[in-house]
């Protein structure tokens, strides 16, 4: 008899990295006859998911409108409990720990086990009041915790006291590399992510002006959308960077941009296991990132396959980008070194690690 696994999302139709990796894992599990996969969201704001789902996966939603964490969550607990009971769900995987505050009580006294899948850093979770409250609640009550980095594994163990039923599992890579990638590279700097303050939009401004004024033959493309878009558009106009600093919006073919990019830049104020950076490495794009706590230092070997820059030092980031611009041989060497270290993120390996947890539960 197949094991019934349900992924619990805020909105699985969104285009974020969390949704992408959840869909990727759900599709891989659905392809195995040992599992029957369900996805339930708080709501769905689009008619279809941004990332294609396996046709055998059943989608559900708890309501028609988005509900922020708070008292409005209370009626959802009963709805979720009824769903888990009616569908006889064996394991529910919360792809945001905020959802633990619904899944844990909903699963109480049922056979359903709750897996808390942490996609952010502990420091970020503790910096936001409602997330801090939920984290302290869920870390003691979830049946299993999955984190993305070794650093967060140690934080959960030593800082939060979660010693057992916890494991680090990396996010899987997404794309298949073309053999002749190097011949396709252009003078493009690429950044990928939501246009929100936590992604360090103000740092992109400072660094891009510094670089693009000195290297007019280069372009800087940004994939993603968000509340900072109007701000960035005004900045581009004010600094006459039209056709130089280019906002592409949300795109489905991120891999095509990565195949053409020569340098990948991350300016985030915090990172878990940076999904876009992982994809850049897979596509042979050398990375330059601020050395914020956790994620980047687990993906970049400084001076070997990329550069780690002291957090928020925009002048130093510009200098490191300039080094790569002026040294194409270094770009090739960094790209090859990054790609050679990708075995740990291979999709089938990651799926097998998840299966070990699902079988153990």
C-alpha positions in Angstrom: 0.0 0.0 0.0 1.4 3.4 -1.0 2.3 5.9 1.7 0.2 9.1 1.5 2.4 12.2 1.7 1.0 15.8 1.7 3.1 18.9 1.1 1.6 21.9 2.9 2.3 25.3 1.3 1.2 28.9 1.7 0.4 28.9 -2.0 2.0 26.3 -4.3 1.2 28.4 -7.4 3.8 31.0 -6.5 7.1 31.3 -8.3 9.5 31.3 -5.3 12.4 29.0 -4.7 10.6 27.2 -1.9 7.7 26.3 -4.2 10.1 25.2 -6.9 12.0 22.7 -4.8 8.8 21.5 -3.1 7.3 20.7 -6.5 10.5 19.1 -7.7 10.5 16.7 -4.7 6.8 16.1 -4.9 7.1 15.1 -8.6 10.0 12.8 -7.8 8.1 11.0 -5.1 4.9 10.7 -7.1 6.9 8.9 -9.8 7.6 6.2 -7.2 4.7 3.7 -6.7 5.5 3.6 -3.0 4.0 7.1 -2.6 0.8 8.9 -3.2 1.4 12.7 -3.2 -1.0 15.5 -2.2 -0.5 19.2 -2.0 -2.6 21.5 0.1 -2.2 25.3 0.3 -3.7 28.0 2.4 -5.0 29.4 -0.8 -4.1 29.5 -4.5 -3.8 32.9 -6.1 -3.1 31.6 -9.6 -5.1 29.0 -11.6 -2.1 26.8 -12.1 1.2 26.4 -10.3 4.2 28.3 -11.8 6.2 25.1 -11.7 4.5 22.1 -13.5 3.2 19.3 -11.3 3.1 15.6 -12.0 -0.4 14.9 -13.3 -0.9 12.3 -10.6 -0.6 14.8 -7.8 -3.9 16.0 -6.2 -4.1 19.7 -5.2 -6.3 21.3 -2.6 -6.6 24.6 -0.8 -8.0 25.6 2.6 -9.6 28.8 1.5 -10.1 31.4 -1.2 -8.2 34.3 0.4 -4.7 34.7 1.8 -4.6 34.8 5.6 -1.6 36.2 7.5 -0.4 34.4 10.6 -2.6 35.3 13.5 -6.1 34.7 14.9 -7.3 34.1 11.4 -5.4 30.9 11.4 -7.6 29.3 14.1 -10.5 28.2 11.8 -8.0 26.6 9.4 -6.9 24.0 12.0 -10.2 22.2 11.9 -10.3 22.3 8.1 -6.8 20.9 7.9 -7.6 18.2 10.4 -10.6 17.1 8.5 -8.5 17.0 5.3 -5.8 14.9 7.0 -8.4 12.5 8.4 -10.5 12.2 5.3 -7.5 11.6 3.0 -5.7 9.4 5.6 -2.5 11.3 5.2 0.5 9.5 6.7 3.0 12.4 6.6 2.5 16.2 6.1 5.6 18.2 5.1 5.3 21.8 6.0 7.4 23.8 3.5 7.4 26.8 5.7 7.7 26.4 9.5 5.0 29.0 10.0 2.6 26.3 8.8 3.7 24.1 11.7 1.3 26.1 13.9 -1.5 24.7 11.9 -0.3 21.2 11.0 0.9 20.2 14.5 -2.4 20.7 16.3 -4.4 19.5 13.2 -2.5 16.2 13.3 -2.9 15.7 17.1 -4.1 12.2 17.9 -4.2 11.3 14.2 -1.7 8.9 12.6 -0.3 11.8 10.6 3.3 12.7 11.3 4.5 16.3 10.8 7.8 17.2 9.1 9.0 20.8 9.5 11.1 21.8 6.5 13.2 24.8 7.4 14.1 27.0 4.4 15.4 30.0 6.2 18.3 30.5 8.7 17.7 30.3 12.4 18.8 33.9 12.8 16.1 35.1 10.4 13.4 33.0 12.1 14.4 34.5 15.5 14.4 38.1 14.1 10.7 38.1 13.2 8.4 38.0 16.3 5.6 35.7 14.9 8.2 33.4 13.3 10.2 33.2 16.6 7.1 32.2 18.5 6.2 29.6 16.0 9.7 28.2 15.8 9.9 27.8 19.6 6.6 26.0 19.4 7.3 23.7 16.5 10.9 22.8 17.4 9.7 20.8 20.4 6.6 19.3 18.7 7.2 18.4 15.1 8.0 14.7 14.4 10.9 15.5 12.2 12.9 18.6 11.2 14.8 19.0 7.9 17.2 22.0 7.5 19.2 23.1 4.5 22.7 23.7 5.8 25.1 22.2 8.3 25.3 25.6 10.0 21.5 25.5 10.7 21.7 21.9 11.9 24.2 23.0 14.6 22.0 26.0 15.4 19.0 23.8 15.9 20.9 21.3 18.0 22.9 23.7 20.2 20.8 26.9 20.2 17.3 25.4 20.1 17.9 22.1 21.8 16.6 19.9 18.9 18.9 16.9 19.2 17.0 14.0 17.6 14.8 13.5 14.5 16.6 16.2 12.6 18.7 16.1 9.5 20.3 18.3 7.0 19.2 17.7 3.4 20.4 20.0 0.6 18.0 21.4 -2.0 18.5 19.5 -5.3 19.9 21.0 -8.5 17.3 21.6 -11.2 18.9 21.8 -14.6 20.8 19.6 -17.0 24.1 21.1 -18.2 25.0 21.5 -21.8 28.5 20.3 -22.7 29.4 23.4 -24.7 28.2 25.9 -22.0 31.4 28.0 -22.2 31.0 28.9 -25.8 27.6 30.5 -25.0 28.7 32.9 -22.4 28.2 36.6 -22.9 29.1 39.8 -21.0 26.3 39.4 -18.6 26.2 39.7 -14.8 23.1 38.0 -13.4 21.1 38.2 -10.1 18.0 36.1 -9.4 15.5 36.7 -6.6 12.5 38.5 -5.4 12.8 42.3 -5.5 12.4 42.8 -1.8 14.5 44.6 0.8 15.9 41.4 2.3 17.6 40.5 -1.0 19.8 43.6 -0.6 18.4 45.7 -3.4 20.2 48.8 -2.1 23.5 46.9 -2.5 22.7 46.0 -6.1 22.3 49.7 -6.7 25.6 50.7 -5.3 27.6 47.9 -6.9 25.9 48.1 -10.3 26.6 51.8 -10.7 30.2 51.2 -9.8 30.6 48.4 -12.4 28.4 49.4 -15.3 29.9 52.9 -15.5 33.4 51.4 -15.9 32.4 48.5 -18.2 29.8 49.8 -20.6 30.0 46.7 -22.7 28.5 44.6 -19.8 24.9 44.2 -18.8 23.4 43.3 -15.4 20.2 41.3 -15.6 17.9 40.8 -12.6 15.3 38.0 -12.7 12.4 38.3 -10.3 9.8 40.7 -9.2 8.5 42.3 -6.0 7.8 45.5 -4.1 11.1 47.1 -4.9 10.6 47.1 -8.6 9.3 50.7 -8.9 12.2 51.8 -6.7 14.7 50.1 -9.0 13.1 51.4 -12.2 13.4 55.0 -10.9 17.1 54.3 -10.0 17.7 53.0 -13.5 16.2 56.2 -15.0 18.1 58.5 -12.6 21.4 56.9 -13.4 20.8 56.4 -17.2 21.2 52.7 -16.9 18.5 51.7 -19.4 19.5 48.6 -21.3 22.4 48.1 -18.9 20.7 47.2 -15.6 17.7 45.3 -16.8 14.7 44.0 -14.8 13.4 40.9 -16.5 10.6 40.1 -14.1 9.6 36.5 -13.2 10.8 34.1 -15.9 10.3 30.4 -16.4 13.5 29.8 -18.3 16.0 30.8 -15.7 18.4 28.1 -17.1 18.6 29.9 -20.4 19.8 33.1 -18.7 22.3 31.1 -16.6 23.7 29.5 -19.7 24.6 33.0 -21.1 25.7 34.7 -17.9 29.4 35.1 -17.0 29.1 36.2 -13.4 26.4 35.5 -10.8 26.0 38.0 -7.9 24.2 37.6 -4.6 23.6 40.6 -2.4 21.1 39.1 0.1 21.1 40.2 3.7 20.7 36.6 4.7 20.5 33.3 2.9 19.7 29.7 3.6 20.9 27.4 1.0 20.7 29.9 -1.9 18.7 28.0 -4.5 19.6 30.4 -7.3 23.3 30.3 -6.4 23.1 26.5 -6.4 21.7 26.6 -9.9 24.3 29.1 -11.1 27.1 26.7 -10.0 25.4 23.9 -11.8 25.3 26.0 -15.0 29.0 26.9 -14.7 28.6 30.5 -13.6 31.2 31.8 -11.0 29.5 33.4 -8.0 30.2 36.4 -6.0 28.3 36.7 -2.7 28.3 38.6 0.5 29.6 36.2 3.2 26.4 36.3 5.3 25.9 33.7 7.9 25.1 30.1 6.8 24.3 29.5 3.1 26.9 31.1 0.9 30.0 29.7 2.7 28.6 26.2 2.2 28.4 26.7 -1.5 31.4 28.9 -2.4 35.0 27.9 -1.9 36.6 31.4 -1.8 39.2 31.9 -4.5 38.6 28.5 -5.9 35.1 28.5 -7.5 33.9 32.0 -6.5 34.4 34.9 -4.1 33.0 35.5 -0.6 32.9 39.2 0.2 32.7 40.7 3.7 29.0 41.2 4.4 27.6 44.4 2.7 31.0 45.8 1.6 29.9 47.1 -1.7 33.3 48.4 -2.7 34.9 45.0 -2.2 32.1 43.3 -4.0 32.7 45.6 -7.0 36.4 44.9 -6.9 35.8 41.1 -7.0 33.4 41.4 -9.9 35.9 43.6 -11.7 38.6 40.9 -11.1 36.3 38.3 -12.9 35.4 40.8 -15.7 39.1 41.3 -16.5 40.2 37.7 -16.2 38.2 35.3 -18.5 40.5 32.5 -17.7 39.7 32.8 -14.0 36.0 32.8 -14.9 36.4 29.5 -16.7 38.5 28.0 -13.9 36.0 29.0 -11.2 33.1 27.7 -13.3 34.7 24.3 -13.8 35.7 24.0 -10.1 32.1 24.8 -9.1 30.6 22.3 -11.4 32.9 19.5 -10.1 31.6 20.0 -6.6 27.9 19.4 -7.5 27.5 15.7 -6.6 26.1 16.4 -3.2 23.2 18.3 -4.7 22.2 15.7 -7.4 18.4 15.4 -7.5 18.2 11.6 -7.2 20.5 11.5 -4.2 18.4 14.2 -2.5 15.2 12.3 -3.2 16.7 9.1 -1.7 17.6 11.0 1.5 14.0 12.2 1.8 12.7 8.7 1.3 14.9 7.5 4.2 13.0 9.9 6.5 9.6 9.1 5.1 10.2 5.4 5.6 11.6 5.9 9.1 8.4 7.8 10.1 
